[in-house]
Amino acid sequence: MSELPSASGEIDWGRLRDAAAEAMGKAYAPYSNFPVGAAALVTDGRVIAGCNVENASYGVTLCAECSLVSALHMSGGGQLVAFTCVDGHGNILMPCGRCRQLLFEHAVPGMMLETVSGIRTIDEVLPDAFGPRTLGEYRSEPQ
């Protein structure tokens, strides 16, 4: 498990917001006109980003968090340490429940998120979550 930087200053939230804003500028949002950008710090120090990509068949729209997780794997993998998400005006957004689950699966325990109400951990915004770490507890051994 990685040692997490403290919220008091080791995470450069301004750098993450700038990367999220840059990603938001590349969003494809012709239907909602609501561009979103996301950025995260990875365990190896990289900053990755993603944007929303809409589709005329609304259900297959990709959110910025999906794009970010794809960028994580395409650029070498790792785990997310800190995350932020912004709208077209640079305002901080809270990821929806689906996206919180997606982030949880690719995060270090206790990953930090910049939210509309301040810095929170993934466990605070998705209490009692489950993922690869917990699913292993429920798999039965082949007999």
N, C-alpha and C positions, 0 to 999 in steps of 0.2 A: 504494500500500500504506500502511495506517495505521501510525503509530508505536505500538507496544504499550507500555502502562504496565508498569513492572517489578513482579515478584512481591513486592518488598520493602515495598510499602506503598501504591502508587497505586490498586490494586484494593481496594475495600471488600468483602472476602469476607464479613464479618458482614452487610452489607446484602443481598448476594446470597443468603446462607443464609436470612435472614429472609423474603425474597421467595419463595424456594423452599418454605419451611415454610408460608407463607400459601397458596401454590398447592396444596401437598400437602393442605391442609385442605379443598380443593374437589374432590379426586379422587373418581372414581366407581369403587370397587373392591369390589363386593359379592361377587365370586367368590374372589378371592385374599386379600381383607382386607389387602392390601399397598399402601397409598396411597403415591404418589411425587409429589414436586414438583421442578421444575427452574427455574432462573433463570439469566439471562445478561445481561451488559453488551453493548450494541450500540455500534458505531462512533460514533454520534451522541450517546452518553451515556445513552440510555434503558436502563432495566432491564425486561426482558420475562420472563414466566414461563409455565409450562405444568404440567399435571398429567396423570396417566394416566386413561384412560377405558376401562373394560373393557366386554366384550360377551359375551353368553352363547355366542356362537360365538367361542371364545377366539382364533382366528387373526386376527380383525379388531379386536382390542383395540388401542387407541392408547396408546403410551407417552408419558411426560411430555415426552420430547425431541421427539416428533412434534408435540405440542401447542404446545411452545415455538417450533418452526420455523414453524408456522402463525401464531402470534401475531406473530412477526417480520415476516412478509409482510403480515399484516392491518394492522399498525400502521405501515407505511411502508417496510419493507425495511431494508437495511443488512447489515452482517456482524457476527458474534459475535466479541467480544474476550476475554471471560472467562465461564466456565460452572461451575455447581455443581448438584448433584442430591442430594436428601435423601429418607429413608424416613419412615414414620409416627412415628418416635421422634426425628427430626432428625439421624440419623446420615448421614454422607456416603456416597453410592453411586457406584460406577464405572459409567458407561454401558456397555451391552453393545456388542459389535462392530458390530452393525447401526446402533445409535445413534451410535457414534463416526463411522461413515461419513456418516451424516446430518448430524452436526455439522460434520464436515470440509468438506462441500460449502458450508456457509453461514458459514464462519469466515474471519477474516483469517489469513494465514500465521502460524503460531506461536501461535494462540489458546491461552490458559491454561485449564486445568481444575483444579478442586479435587478431588483423588482421596483415597481411603482411605490412600494412601501419601505424600500431600503434593501440592504444586503441580507439575503436569506440563504440557508443551505438547501440543497435538493431535498433533504429529509423534511425540512419545514414546509416546503411547498408541495410535497408529495408524501405525506406521512403513510407509514405502513406499506410502502411500495414493495414490489417483487420484481425479480429479474433473474439473470443467470446465476447470481450468487445464491438466491433462495430456491430456484427451481431444482438445483442439484440436490437439495435436501429431500425432495419429493420423488425423485427418480428411483425406481427400484432396480436393484441389481439383477441381471439376467440369471435365470435359474438353471 
